Amino acid sequence: MIWLMRLPGLVATAIALAQCGAAADHPSAQFANELIEMQMYLPDPENGHYE
């Protein structure tokens, strides 16, 4: 039952993260094999990181 109380918070967090990720267009590299897929965001050439 405790998960039911946490569900609205988890949904709101997922929506917020999805919107933040969609707005940013940072350079990235994608790697995949038959077991795993991943996307790495490359560092900013000027600052070394994103804020």
Secondary structure, 3 states (H helix, E strand, C coil): CHHHHHHHHHHHHHHHHHHHHHHCCCCEEEEECCCCEEEEECCCCCCCCCC
